[in-house]
Amino acid sequence: MTMPADALAAPFREAHLMPVDLEVERRADGTVLITSKIPLRAYEANIPAAFARRAAASGDKPALAQRGADGAWVFTSFAQLKRDMDAAAQWLMDQAPPGPVLILAGNTPAFAVMSFAAQAAGRAACPVSVTYAALGGDYGRLAHVIAKVEPAVVFAQDSAMAAGALEALDLGGAKLVTTDPSRVSKPAVSYAEVLATVATPEVARSIDRLKPHDRAALMLTSGSTGLPKVVPITFDNLAANSAQCQQTIGEAAGWHEVMLDWLPWHHAAGAFVLRTTLLEGGTLYVDDGKPAPGLFETSIRNLREISVSYFNNVPLGYAMLADALEKDPVLRATFFRKMRLMLYGGAGLSQAVHDRLQACAVAETGCRIMMTSGYGMTETVSAFMVIHFETDKVGIGLPAPGTTLKLAPVGDRYEVRARGPNVTRGYLDEPEKTALAFDEEGFYRTGDLAVFHDPADPTQGLAFAGRAAEEFKLSSGTWVYGGFLRDGLIKTLSPLVLDLVLCDDGRPYLGVMLWPTAGSDPAEIARRLAAFNTGQRGGAARVKRALLLTEPPSANAHEISDKGTINRRAVIDRRAEQVERLFAEAPDEGVMALG
C-alpha cells in the first residue's frame, strides 16, 4: 500500500507531546550544541522504593500478562510481584555473598522478580541474553561476561536450555539458582525455594539505604564489533532517562494503560519498557514473538487481540508489520483502534516503510499516527533523542530535557555526542575504551552520524546519516557511505526485500546480499536495482552484483540481534562463500550481474 497524495493532508490523531523549545549554540569550528529549554522534571531515583509504593497502590491489578502452555493469558498482579521480589531480596541478603546477580532468562515474571530483588538487596542486576547460553561451542560470550562481572548469583531460569553452558563454564564462587536443579550437576538452589523465603523488615531497610549513584544494573552492549562491553548504570541514570522519555511522549504513550511488547528485557530498550510500565502502574502483555521467521506470526496473533495506544518496534519489525497490515483487515482494525504513537528504534527506519504504515493508518482511521524515534544506546540507558513534534519525515528527533546534544562536524555531516544525567560514566574495568568513548568535554561519542532536516530550522530535528563503523572503502580508495546507501536501497526495494547487507571492504565494486520477502520476483528486484543505479553519481554508490539469501539471519551466529537489527560484519564473515560468489570473475547464475 503506497501513500496516496491526499493522505498527506490527513490530520494526525491527537497525541499530547512536549512542545519544542530549543537553545542552539553554534561554535566557530562548526560544532553545534542543542538543549531543550524545558527543564527535566523532578524524579525519584530510588526505583525499588518507587515500585513498593506503586505495588501498594495497585494491589491485585495485573502487572504482567504472558500466555501459558494452553495459549491463555496468565496474569501476575502487582501484589504478587512485590511479595516475590521481597522474598528473593531477603534470600539474597541471607544466603548470597555480596556482588552482582547475573540473570539468564527470557521475558518472564521471574526475570522481573530477580531484577528488582537484586536492586532492592543492593546488588546490581546483570541481565544476559539467553542466546549466550544456547550458542554451544565454548560459550565464549557468556564466559567473557561471567569473568568480567564476577557475579555472586547466577539465575538461569530454564534449566534445560542453560544446562550445557552451566556445566561447561566456571561460575567462580557464584551461587546457582534455577527452576530445576536436577538438570545440572553443580550445586544449585531451586527458584521455588528462593520464593519461599520469609521477607523481614530488613528488605525495606535495604531499600531505604539505596543512593542515587549506587549501581542498579550492569548492562551489556550488543558486541557487534567484538565481545560485549559491560556498562554500569546507576539508579540516577535509570530514573533520569525514564523521566526524560515520559516527559517528551509519556502522555501519548500511556504507560499506565495496556502495553504489548516483545523487546528483550536484557536490552536497554526492553528494560525501559518493563521498568516504566511497572512504575507507572500499567499492564505489560509479554509478546513472545519477534520479527524473525517462525516467530512473527506470534506477534501478529497478539496484535490482532490486544489494542494498545503505543507501539514500539525496530525497523525490520515495522517492515514485516506493514506487509501484514496491508493484507489483514482484522489486524489493521485492532492495531489502529487506540493507537496514538508508534516508536521505532535500533536503526534508521526507511521512509518507504514509514509511508506504507501511514497509508494503512489513513485508510483505517482517516488520520495519520504520530511516528516517533527512540534514539539511544546502552550507554545512555535508552532513548535520549525523541521526535516530539508532528512530522512525516523519518529521523532521530531532538534531545530530551536534561540532555545536551553535541554535533561535531564530519564533512557535511555531524557525529552525535551526548551528555546528561542518563549517560554512563564508562565501561566496567575498561579504562582505555572508556577514554575513547568520551571527548574532552565529557560527551559520549555515539559513533553515529546525522544531518539536519533543515539546517536553517533545527526544530525540524535530525536525520540518521550512517554509522562511522559501517562505512568502508573500495579498493579504489572510494568511501561507501553505508547509512545513506542502505536506506536508499531499502526504499527502492520495498516491499520486495526485508533487509540487506552491503559488501565489502577492499573490493573493486559494490555488492549486496539481500533477504527477499516471500514470493518476491527476482527479476523485479534486479530491475529496481538497475533503476537505482541510474540515479547514482559515483561508482561507490552503484550496485554491480546482488545475491538473494535463502537462509534467514542467524541469532546464534550474531547475524541478527535480539532486537532485530542486522550485524553487517557478522553476516559477511559467516557467509564468506556467498561473498566470494558475489565477486567471482565469472559469477554463477544465482548472482545478479548489474553491469
C-alpha positions in Angstrom: 0.0 0.0 0.0 1.6 3.3 -1.1 0.9 6.6 0.5 -1.8 8.4 -1.5 -1.0 12.1 -2.2 -4.2 13.2 -0.3 -3.1 11.2 2.7 -0.5 13.8 3.5 -3.4 16.2 4.2 -5.0 13.9 6.7 -4.7 15.2 10.3 -2.6 13.5 12.9 -4.6 11.7 15.6 -4.1 13.7 18.8 -1.0 12.9 20.8 -0.1 15.2 23.6 3.6 15.7 23.2 6.0 18.1 24.8 6.5 21.4 22.9 9.7 22.2 21.1 11.7 24.9 22.7 15.4 24.8 21.9 18.6 26.6 22.9 21.1 26.3 20.0 24.8 27.3 20.2 26.9 27.4 17.1 30.7 27.4 17.6 33.3 28.8 15.3 34.6 25.3 14.5 31.2 24.2 13.2 30.2 22.4 16.4 26.6 22.7 17.3 25.2 22.3 20.9 21.4 21.8 21.3 19.5 21.6 24.6 15.8 21.8 25.4 14.9 24.9 27.3 12.2 22.9 29.1 13.9 21.6 32.4 13.9 18.0 33.3 11.1 17.3 35.7 11.8 16.0 39.2 12.1 12.2 39.6 12.5 9.5 42.2 15.9 7.9 41.9 15.2 5.1 44.4 13.4 2.7 41.9 12.7 -0.1 44.4 11.1 2.4 46.7 9.0 3.8 43.9 7.9 0.3 42.9 7.0 -0.5 46.5 4.6 2.5 46.5 3.2 1.5 43.2 2.6 -2.1 44.2 0.8 -1.0 47.4 -1.5 1.3 45.4 -2.2 -1.2 42.6 -2.7 -4.3 44.7 -4.3 -7.1 42.6 -4.2 -5.2 39.3 -2.4 -7.2 36.7 1.2 -6.1 36.2 2.3 -8.7 33.7 0.5 -11.0 31.3 2.0 -13.9 29.4 0.5 -16.8 27.5 0.6 -20.1 29.2 1.1 -23.5 27.6 -2.6 -23.6 26.6 -2.3 -20.2 24.9 -4.4 -18.4 27.5 -3.1 -15.3 29.2 -1.7 -15.8 32.7 -1.6 -12.7 34.9 0.7 -11.7 37.7 -0.5 -8.9 39.9 1.5 -6.1 41.4 1.0 -7.5 44.9 2.3 -10.9 43.8 5.3 -9.4 42.1 6.1 -7.4 45.2 5.8 -10.4 47.5 8.1 -12.5 45.3 10.6 -9.6 44.9 10.8 -9.2 48.7 11.2 -12.9 49.2 14.1 -13.0 46.7 15.7 -9.9 48.1 15.6 -11.5 51.6 17.2 -14.7 50.2 19.9 -12.7 48.5 20.8 -10.9 51.7 20.7 -14.1 53.8 22.2 -16.7 51.5 24.4 -15.0 48.9 27.7 -13.2 49.1 27.9 -9.5 48.0 28.1 -9.0 44.3 26.0 -8.7 41.1 23.1 -11.0 40.2 23.5 -12.4 36.6 20.1 -13.1 35.1 19.9 -15.6 32.3 16.2 -15.6 31.5 13.7 -14.6 28.9 10.9 -12.0 29.3 9.1 -13.7 32.3 7.8 -12.7 35.7 10.8 -14.5 37.2 13.1 -12.1 35.3 11.3 -9.1 36.7 11.4 -10.6 40.2 15.1 -11.3 40.2 16.0 -8.0 38.6 14.0 -5.8 41.1 15.1 -8.1 44.0 18.8 -7.7 43.2 18.4 -3.9 43.3 16.4 -4.0 46.5 19.1 -6.0 48.1 21.8 -3.5 47.0 23.2 -5.7 44.2 23.4 -4.7 40.5 21.3 -6.8 38.2 23.2 -8.1 35.1 20.7 -9.4 32.5 22.2 -11.6 29.8 20.6 -12.8 26.5 19.6 -16.5 26.7 21.2 -16.8 23.3 24.6 -16.7 25.0 23.7 -20.0 26.7 22.2 -21.6 23.6 25.1 -21.0 21.2 27.1 -24.1 22.1 30.8 -24.4 21.4 32.9 -22.8 24.1 30.2 -20.3 25.2 32.8 -17.6 24.7 30.5 -14.6 25.2 28.9 -15.9 28.3 32.3 -16.9 29.7 33.5 -13.4 29.0 30.6 -11.8 30.8 31.0 -14.1 33.9 34.7 -13.4 34.1 34.1 -9.6 33.8 31.2 -9.3 36.1 32.1 -11.9 38.8 28.5 -12.5 39.8 27.6 -13.6 43.3 24.5 -15.3 42.0 23.7 -16.8 38.6 19.9 -17.1 38.0 19.3 -19.4 35.0 15.6 -19.9 34.8 15.4 -22.5 32.1 17.5 -25.4 33.4 17.2 -27.5 30.3 18.2 -24.7 27.9 21.1 -23.5 30.0 22.4 -26.9 31.2 25.2 -27.2 28.6 26.6 -23.7 29.4 26.3 -24.2 33.2 28.2 -27.5 33.0 30.9 -26.1 30.7 31.7 -22.8 32.4 33.4 -21.9 35.6 30.9 -19.8 37.6 33.6 -18.8 40.2 32.1 -18.5 43.6 28.6 -17.7 42.3 25.5 -19.5 43.8 23.4 -21.0 41.1 19.6 -20.6 41.2 17.4 -22.4 38.6 13.9 -23.8 38.3 15.0 -27.4 38.2 18.4 -28.1 40.0 18.2 -31.8 39.0 19.1 -30.7 35.4 22.6 -29.6 36.4 25.3 -31.5 38.3 26.6 -28.4 40.0 25.1 -27.4 43.4 22.0 -25.3 42.8 19.1 -23.8 44.7 15.6 -24.0 43.3 13.8 -20.8 42.4 10.8 -22.1 44.4 13.0 -22.2 47.5 14.0 -18.6 46.9 10.4 -17.5 46.7 9.6 -19.5 49.9 11.9 -17.2 51.9 10.0 -15.2 54.5 10.7 -11.5 54.0 11.6 -9.4 57.0 11.6 -5.6 57.6 15.3 -5.7 56.6 14.2 -5.6 52.9 12.5 -2.2 53.4 15.6 -1.0 55.3 17.9 -2.2 52.5 15.7 -0.2 50.0 15.8 2.9 52.2 19.7 2.8 52.2 19.9 2.9 48.4 21.6 6.1 47.0 21.1 7.7 43.6 24.7 6.9 42.4 24.6 3.2 43.5 24.9 0.7 40.7 21.5 -0.6 39.7 22.5 -2.6 36.7 25.3 -3.9 34.6 24.1 -3.8 31.0 25.8 -5.4 28.0 26.5 -3.7 24.7 25.5 -5.6 21.6 29.0 -6.8 20.9 28.6 -6.2 17.2 32.2 -5.4 16.8 33.7 -7.8 19.3 33.0 -9.1 22.8 30.3 -7.1 24.6 31.3 -4.3 26.9 29.8 -4.1 30.4 28.1 -0.7 31.2 27.5 0.2 34.8 24.2 2.0 35.2 23.2 3.9 38.4 19.7 4.4 39.8 20.0 8.0 38.9 20.8 7.1 35.3 17.8 4.9 35.1 15.4 7.3 36.8 16.6 10.3 34.8 16.1 8.5 31.5 12.6 7.3 32.5 11.7 10.9 33.3 13.1 12.2 30.0 11.1 9.8 27.9 7.9 10.2 29.9 8.2 14.0 29.8 8.5 14.1 26.0 6.0 11.4 24.9 4.6 9.9 28.1 1.1 11.2 27.9 0.6 9.9 24.4 2.3 6.6 25.3 0.0 6.0 28.2 2.4 3.8 30.3 -0.4 3.4 33.0 -2.6 1.7 30.4 -2.0 -1.5 28.5 1.3 -2.3 26.8 2.2 -5.1 24.4 5.9 -5.5 23.7 8.5 -8.1 22.6 11.7 -6.3 23.1 14.1 -8.4 25.3 14.4 -7.1 28.8 18.2 -7.7 28.9 18.4 -5.0 26.3 18.3 -1.2 27.2 15.0 -0.5 25.3 13.2 -3.6 26.6 14.4 -2.9 30.1 12.9 0.6 29.8 9.5 -0.8 28.8 9.4 -3.2 31.7 10.6 -0.7 34.3 8.4 2.2 33.1 5.2 0.1 32.8 5.6 -1.3 36.3 6.5 2.0 37.9 3.6 3.8 36.2 1.0 1.1 37.1 0.3 -0.3 33.6 -0.2 -3.9 32.5 2.5 -5.3 30.2 1.4 -8.1 27.9 4.6 -10.0 27.0 4.7 -10.7 23.3 6.7 -14.0 22.9 7.1 -13.3 19.2 9.7 -11.2 17.4 10.5 -10.0 13.9 12.0 -13.3 12.7 10.8 -16.2 10.6 8.5 -18.5 12.5 8.1 -16.0 15.4 6.5 -13.0 13.8 3.2 -14.9 13.5 3.0 -15.0 17.3 3.3 -11.2 17.4 0.6 -10.9 14.8 -1.7 -13.1 16.8 -1.2 -10.9 19.8 -1.7 -7.7 17.9 -5.0 -9.0 16.4 -6.2 -9.4 20.0 -4.7 -6.6 22.1 -5.2 -3.0 21.2 -2.7 -0.5 22.5 -2.2 3.2 22.3 1.6 3.0 22.0 3.6 0.5 19.9 7.4 0.0 19.9 9.4 -1.9 17.3 12.6 -2.0 15.3 12.7 -1.1 11.6 12.7 -4.8 10.5 9.7 -5.4 12.6 7.9 -2.5 11.1 8.7 -3.7 7.6 7.1 -7.1 8.4 4.2 -5.4 10.1 3.5 -3.2 7.0 3.2 -6.4 4.9 0.7 -7.9 7.4 -1.4 -4.7 7.9 -1.8 -4.4 4.1 -3.2 -8.0 3.9 -5.1 -8.4 7.1 -8.2 -6.1 7.7 -8.8 -7.6 11.2 -5.3 -6.9 12.3 -5.5 -3.4 10.8 -8.7 -2.6 12.7 -7.4 -3.8 16.1 -3.9 -2.3 15.6 -5.1 1.2 14.9 -8.2 1.2 17.2 -6.5 3.1 20.0 -3.1 3.9 18.5 -1.7 7.3 19.3 2.0 6.8 18.9 4.4 4.4 17.1 8.1 4.4 18.0 11.0 3.0 16.1 14.5 2.4 17.5 17.5 0.3 17.0 18.3 1.6 13.5 17.0 4.1 10.9 13.5 3.4 9.6 13.2 3.7 5.8 10.9 6.4 4.6 9.2 3.8 2.3 8.1 1.7 5.3 7.0 4.8 7.2 4.8 5.9 4.3 3.3 2.4 4.0 2.4 2.4 7.7 0.8 5.8 7.4 -1.2 4.8 4.3 -2.6 1.9 6.3 -3.4 4.3 9.2 -5.2 6.8 7.0 -7.2 4.0 5.2 -8.3 2.6 8.6 -8.9 5.8 10.7 -8.8 8.8 8.4 -5.8 10.1 10.4 -2.1 9.8 10.4 -0.5 8.4 13.5 2.5 10.1 15.1 5.6 8.1 14.4 8.5 8.9 16.8 12.1 7.7 17.1 13.7 6.4 20.2 17.3 7.2 19.6 19.7 6.0 22.2 22.0 3.1 23.2 23.1 1.1 26.2 25.5 3.9 27.3 22.6 6.4 27.5 20.2 3.9 29.3 17.7 4.2 26.4 16.4 6.9 24.2 17.8 10.4 24.8 16.5 11.9 21.5 12.9 11.7 20.5 10.6 13.1 17.8 8.0 15.0 19.8 6.6 17.2 17.0 4.3 16.5 14.1 6.3 15.4 11.0 6.2 12.9 8.2 10.0 12.8 8.0 11.9 9.8 9.4 14.6 10.9 11.8 16.1 10.7 15.2 14.4 13.8 16.7 15.7 16.3 19.2 17.3 15.9 22.7 15.1 15.2 25.7 15.1 17.6 28.7 18.3 17.3 30.7 20.5 16.1 27.8 22.9 18.3 25.9 23.4 17.2 22.3 26.8 17.9 20.7 27.1 17.7 17.0 30.7 17.5 15.9 31.2 18.3 12.2 32.4 15.4 10.0 32.4 16.7 6.4 28.9 17.6 5.5 27.5 15.6 8.5 27.8 15.6 12.2 28.9 13.0 14.7 26.3 12.7 17.5 27.5 13.1 21.1 25.6 13.4 24.4 26.0 14.5 28.0 23.4 14.3 30.7 22.2 12.5 33.9 21.2 9.4 31.9 24.7 8.9 30.4 27.0 6.3 32.0 30.5 7.3 33.2 32.2 4.5 31.3 32.7 0.7 31.0 33.4 -1.8 33.7 37.2 -2.2 34.1 37.9 -0.9 30.6 39.7 2.4 31.1 41.1 2.6 27.6 37.7 2.0 26.0 36.1 4.5 28.4 38.7 7.2 27.4 38.0 6.6 23.7 34.2 6.8 24.3 34.2 10.3 25.7 35.5 13.6 24.3 37.5 16.3 26.1 34.2 17.9 27.4 32.8 14.6 28.8 30.4 14.0 25.9 29.7 10.4 25.0 30.7 9.6 21.4 27.9 7.6 19.8 29.7 6.9 16.6 26.6 7.8 14.7 26.3 10.5 12.0 23.4 12.8 11.5 22.2 15.8 9.4 19.6 18.4 10.0 16.4 18.0 8.1 16.6 21.8 7.5 19.9 23.4 8.6 18.1 26.7 8.9 15.5 25.3 11.2 16.8 22.9 13.9 13.3 22.5 15.3 12.6 20.1 12.5 15.1 17.7 14.1 17.8 15.5 12.7 18.0 12.5 10.4 20.3 9.5 10.8 23.1 9.7 8.3 25.0 6.5 8.9 27.3 4.9 11.4 31.0 5.6 11.1 31.8 1.9 11.8 29.6 0.8 8.8 31.3 3.0 6.3 34.1 1.3 4.3 36.4 1.8 1.3 36.5 0.0 -2.0 39.9 -1.0 -3.5 39.9 2.3 -5.4 40.0 4.2 -2.1 36.5 5.5 -2.6 34.2 5.6 0.5 30.9 3.7 0.6 28.6 5.7 2.9 26.6 2.7 4.2 23.8 4.6 6.1 22.6 6.7 3.2 23.1 4.0 0.6 21.4 1.2 2.6 18.3 3.5 3.3 18.1 4.3 -0.4 18.2 0.7 -1.4 15.6 -0.4 1.2 13.3 2.4 -0.1 13.8 1.3 -3.7 13.3 -2.4 -3.0 10.4 -2.2 -0.5 8.4 -4.4 -0.1 10.3 -7.0 -2.1 13.2 -7.1 0.4 13.2 -7.4 4.2 16.8 -6.4 4.8 20.2 -6.3 3.1 24.0 -6.1 3.7 26.4 -4.1 1.7 29.7 -5.8 0.7 32.6 -5.3 1.1 35.8 -3.6 2.3 38.6 -3.6 -0.3 36.6 -4.9 -3.2 36.7 -3.4 -6.7 33.0 -2.5 -6.7 29.9 -2.7 -4.5 27.9 -5.8 -4.0 24.8 -6.5 -1.9 23.3 -9.6 -0.2 19.5 -9.4 0.3 16.8 -11.2 2.2 13.7 -11.2 -0.1 10.2 -11.3 1.2 8.1 -14.4 0.4 7.0 -14.5 -3.2 9.2 -11.7 -4.4 10.1 -11.7 -8.1 14.0 -11.8 -8.5 13.6 -10.2 -12.0 11.7 -7.2 -10.4 14.4 -6.9 -7.7 17.1 -6.8 -10.5 15.1 -4.2 -12.4 14.7 -1.9 -9.4 18.4 -2.3 -8.6 19.3 -1.2 -12.1 16.9 1.8 -11.8 18.6 2.7 -8.5 22.0 2.6 -10.2 21.0 5.1 -12.9 20.3 7.7 -10.2 23.7 7.4 -8.5 26.5 9.8 -9.4 29.6 7.8 -8.1 30.7 4.3 -8.7 30.8 3.6 -4.9 27.0 4.0 -4.8 26.2 1.7 -7.7 25.5 -1.9 -7.0 27.3 -4.1 -9.5 26.4 -7.5 -8.1 23.5 -8.8 -5.9 22.7 -12.2 -4.3 19.4 -13.3 -2.8 19.9 -15.2 0.5 17.7 -18.1 1.3 18.8 -18.7 4.9 17.4 -16.2 7.4 19.9 -14.2 9.6 21.1 -16.4 12.5 20.8 -15.1 16.0 23.1 -17.8 17.2 25.8 -16.5 14.9 25.1 -12.9 16.0 23.9 -12.0 12.5 20.8 -10.6 14.0 20.4 -9.1 17.4 17.7 -9.9 19.9 16.1 -6.6 19.0 16.0 -7.5 15.3 18.9 -5.4 13.9 21.4 -6.8 11.4 25.1 -7.1 12.2 26.7 -6.5 8.9 30.2 -7.7 9.8 28.9 -11.0 11.3 26.9 -11.7 8.1 29.8 -11.0 5.8 32.2 -13.1 8.0 29.9 -16.1 8.3 28.8 -16.1 4.7 32.3 -15.8 3.2 31.4 -18.3 0.5 28.4 -16.2 -0.7 30.6 -13.1 -0.7 33.1 -14.8 -2.9 30.3 -15.7 -5.3 29.3 -12.0 -5.5 32.8 -11.0 -6.6 33.8 -14.0 -8.7 35.3 -13.2 -12.1 32.6 -15.4 -13.7 29.6 -15.2 -11.5 27.2 -18.2 -11.3 23.6 -17.9 -12.4 22.4 -17.2 -8.9 24.3 -13.9 -8.8 22.6 -10.8 -10.4 25.2 -9.0 -12.5 24.0 -5.5 -13.0 26.8 -4.1 -15.2 
